[in-house]
Each structure stands twice: as structure tokens, then as C-alpha cells.
Amino acid sequence: MFDPMDEVRYRYKLAINYLRDANEAFNRGDWRGTVANAQLSAENAAKAVIAVYRVPSWSHDPSGELQELVDRMPRELADLVIELANIAKRLAPEHGRSTYGEPSMGLTPWDIYTQGDAENALGMAKRAVEIMKAILRTLGINVA
């Protein structure tokens, strides 16, 4: 039998661990690795919240799913949910870019990212995890 809390805990752990990997990549100067892990962290932060209500899709952009759930959540969470959806949407294209680069221009993933790109992505992932934790706490969900 499917237990939604198992999915919430699983996605929570993924978000936390990918954020850790993004931080470690940034500290090594691995801008591609930072962006790739930051994207996965934000994606899974969004999916942890979605999992409270339904099974998340396999999409790398769960922003639409998250926005569909706003009306089912406490009103005071609406702004946070929308902010999390916007972060997931903003970082979603980086999944493909950090994996394949820009093939039409002959650029590998290692060619396209700068330190500034990495800083921006890492900041968004940190905020996504912070929002995920706040939403789950407000919903009375303890994942620890």
C-alpha cells in the first residue's frame, strides 16, 4: 500500500542531499555540478510538498503540479508555495542544460556555466529547501 509520507520523506532527503552536493560542488569550483545539483534539490523540494497531496510526476518541472495544489493548502502558505513553484520552474531547464549543454552551439555543460550562474542556482536551491521545510512544518509534518 502506498504511504504518501514515505514519498514526502524520500523527496525531502533527496532535496537535502542534492543541496549538500551543490554546496560541495560550489566549494570545488565545479559550476556545472553546482547548477545540476541545485536544480535537483529545488525539484525535489517542490515534489516533497506535492507528495503530501498526491504522487509527484517524473517531470523535472513540477511547478504546475505545485500551483494546482495552492487552493488545497492553508491560505497563509500560498505565497510560499508560489515562490517554490517559481524556483522549480526557473531551474527546470538547467536539468537538460547541465546534462547535455547546448548541442546546437557545440557547448558542453562545462562550457556554459559561470561562477555567477552557480551562485544564483545555489541561492535558489537554498531558498527552495527553506520553503519546503517551512511548508511541511506548517502542515504539521515531521520528516526528521
C-alpha positions in Angstrom: 0.0 0.0 0.0 1.3 3.5 -0.9 2.1 5.7 2.1 2.3 9.4 1.0 4.6 10.1 4.0 7.2 7.7 2.6 7.2 9.8 -0.6 7.4 13.0 1.4 10.4 11.7 3.4 12.1 10.4 0.3 11.8 13.6 -1.6 12.8 15.6 1.5 16.0 13.5 1.7 16.7 14.0 -2.0 16.3 17.8 -1.7 18.6 17.9 1.4 21.3 15.7 -0.1 21.3 17.4 -3.5 21.7 20.7 -1.8 24.7 19.3 0.1 26.2 18.2 -3.1 25.5 21.6 -4.7 27.4 23.3 -1.8 30.3 20.9 -2.1 30.5 21.4 -5.9 30.4 25.1 -5.4 33.3 24.9 -2.9 35.3 22.9 -5.5 34.6 25.5 -8.2 32.5 23.0 -10.2 29.9 25.4 -11.6 28.2 22.7 -13.7 27.9 20.4 -10.8 26.6 23.2 -8.6 23.8 24.0 -11.1 22.9 20.4 -11.7 22.6 19.5 -8.0 20.8 22.8 -7.2 18.2 22.0 -9.9 17.6 18.6 -8.5 17.4 20.0 -4.9 14.8 22.5 -5.9 12.8 19.9 -8.0 12.7 17.5 -5.1 11.8 20.2 -2.5 8.8 21.0 -4.7 8.0 17.3 -5.0 8.2 16.8 -1.3 5.4 19.3 -0.9 3.4 17.8 -3.7 3.7 14.4 -2.2 1.7 15.5 0.8 -1.3 15.6 -1.5 -0.5 13.3 -4.4 2.2 11.3 -6.1 4.5 13.7 -8.0 5.1 13.2 -11.7 8.5 12.4 -13.2 8.7 15.9 -14.7 11.8 18.0 -14.0 9.4 21.0 -13.8 6.8 20.2 -11.0 5.8 23.9 -10.8 2.4 23.4 -12.4 1.6 20.5 -10.1 2.5 22.6 -7.1 0.4 25.6 -8.3 -2.6 23.3 -8.8 -2.4 22.4 -5.0 -2.3 26.0 -3.7 -6.1 26.0 -3.1 -5.9 22.8 -1.0 -3.3 24.3 1.4 -3.7 26.7 4.2 -4.1 30.2 2.9 -1.1 31.5 4.7 1.1 29.2 2.6 0.0 30.5 -0.8 2.9 32.9 -1.2 5.5 30.3 -0.2 4.0 27.7 -2.5 4.0 30.1 -5.4 7.6 31.1 -4.7 8.7 27.5 -4.5 6.9 26.8 -7.8 8.7 29.7 -9.4 12.1 28.5 -8.3 11.4 25.0 -9.6 10.2 26.4 -12.9 13.2 28.7 -13.2 15.7 25.9 -12.6 13.9 23.2 -14.5 15.6 23.9 -17.9 19.0 23.5 -16.2 18.4 19.8 -15.9 18.9 19.3 -19.6 21.5 22.0 -20.0 23.6 20.7 -17.1 23.4 17.2 -18.6 23.8 17.9 -22.4 25.0 21.5 -22.6 23.9 23.5 -25.8 24.5 20.9 -28.5 23.4 23.2 -31.3 26.2 25.6 -30.4 28.7 22.8 -29.7 28.9 23.7 -26.0 29.2 21.0 -23.3 27.7 21.6 -19.9 31.2 22.5 -18.6 31.4 25.3 -21.1 28.2 27.2 -20.3 28.2 27.9 -16.6 30.0 30.7 -14.7 30.5 31.2 -11.0 27.6 33.7 -11.1 25.3 31.1 -12.6 26.4 28.6 -9.9 25.8 31.3 -7.1 22.3 32.1 -8.4 21.3 28.4 -8.7 22.7 27.6 -5.3 20.8 30.5 -3.7 17.6 29.4 -5.3 18.1 25.8 -4.1 18.8 27.0 -0.6 15.6 29.1 -0.7 13.6 26.1 -2.1 14.8 23.9 0.8 14.0 26.6 3.3 10.5 27.0 1.9 9.9 23.2 1.8 10.8 23.0 5.4 8.5 25.9 6.4 5.6 24.4 4.4 6.0 20.9 5.9 6.4 22.4 9.4 3.2 24.5 8.9 1.3 21.4 7.7 2.5 19.6 10.9 4.7 17.1 9.0 7.8 16.0 10.8 10.2 14.3 8.4 13.2 14.0 10.7 
